[in-house]
Amino acid sequence: MSVTPIRRTQRGDDSRISPIFLAIAAVMIVSGWAVWREFASNKGFAVFLFVVSGWVVSLCLHEYAHARTALHSGDISIGGKGYLTLNPMKYTHALLSIVLPVIFVIMGGIGLPGGAVFVERGRIRGRWRHSLISAAGPLVNLVFAVVLMLPFALHKADTWPTDFMAALAFLASLQVTAAAINLLPVPGLDGYGIWEPWLSYNVRRQMEPFAQFGLLAVFGVLWIPSVNVKFWDAMDTVMGWFNVPTMYVDYGYTLFRFWKNQG
């Protein structure tokens, strides 16, 4: 009887940070430094690079949180899929996870929840674990937002460079809106994923077909003027808890759209 040797992947290879992620993080650091030091000839473009790279970094961390939590909850297939490397190209839907959210940021200045890593839910035991896997991603956005807003809470707005503070405020607003939208109990979003394990089998089967339309439905509702106003009022309230003035968010968005300021 012949035995075919099993090729084992080095454990470290599954979680080694991807050079792609490191490059994106480097762009964030360098562009942020340029905004701080006011070295860029086009400060709007520097803010654009800082916000977009920072946003992509947060998306990678969001998906990493889902994957890492799933791994510790029982899905040992996560590592082999490359999700622990923070490489955005390894996601199940790179278009939904990275490209589409960035386009929405550019077009409307709103944080769009991206697509997700593929978790083999059959390997997970316990409803609490399923809920925690879904909650892990939005929690990263909330932590990221708090870190970005801390300088305002510590009253650094009057001493740190205005353009840099505006960029921080706008990037923080993206994190807050992404977390708020993603935590809605709508099929297809992480908020629904938190509650789904606690629903009956029949309800889950009935809601499953709507998952692919959930995000579109949310944005359709947000398109209603009265709802849109209340949504942004709520976001401003959250930002206000950390002493982030709305004027900084608006100025950051203006700088971000540097192509509008040309000529």
Stockholm file with secondary structure:
# STOCKHOLM 1.0

chainA/1-263         MSVTPIRRTQRGDDSRISPIFLAIAAVMIVSGWAVWREFASNKGFAVFLFVVSGWVVSLCLHEYAHARTALHSGDISIGGKGYLTLNPMKYTHALLSIVLPVIFVIMGGIGLPGGAVFVERGRIRGRWRHSLISAAGPLVNLVFAVVLMLPFALHKADTWPTDFMAALAFLASLQVTAAAINLLPVPGLDGYGIWEPWLSYNVRRQMEPFAQFGLLAVFGVLWIPSVNVKFWDAMDTVMGWFNVPTMYVDYGYTLFRFWKNQG
#=GR chainA/1-263 SS CCCCCCCCCCHHHHHCCCHHHHHHHHHHHHHHHHHHHTCCSSHHHHHHHHHHHHHHHHHHHHHHHHHHHHHHHTCTTTGGGTGGGTCGGGSTTHIIIIIHHHHHHHHHSCCCCCCCCCCCGGGCCSHHHHHHHHHHHHHHHHHHHHHHHHHHHTTCTTTSCHHHHHHHHHHHHHHHHHHHHHTSCCTTSHHHHHHGGGSCHHHHHHHGGGGGGHHHHHHHHHTSHHHHHHHHHHHHHHHHTTTCCHHHHHHHHHHHCGGGGCC
#=GC SS_cons         CCCCCCCCCCHHHHHCCCHHHHHHHHHHHHHHHHHHHTCCSSHHHHHHHHHHHHHHHHHHHHHHHHHHHHHHHTCTTTGGGTGGGTCGGGSTTHIIIIIHHHHHHHHHSCCCCCCCCCCCGGGCCSHHHHHHHHHHHHHHHHHHHHHHHHHHHTTCTTTSCHHHHHHHHHHHHHHHHHHHHHTSCCTTSHHHHHHGGGSCHHHHHHHGGGGGGHHHHHHHHHTSHHHHHHHHHHHHHHHHTTTCCHHHHHHHHHHHCGGGGCC
//
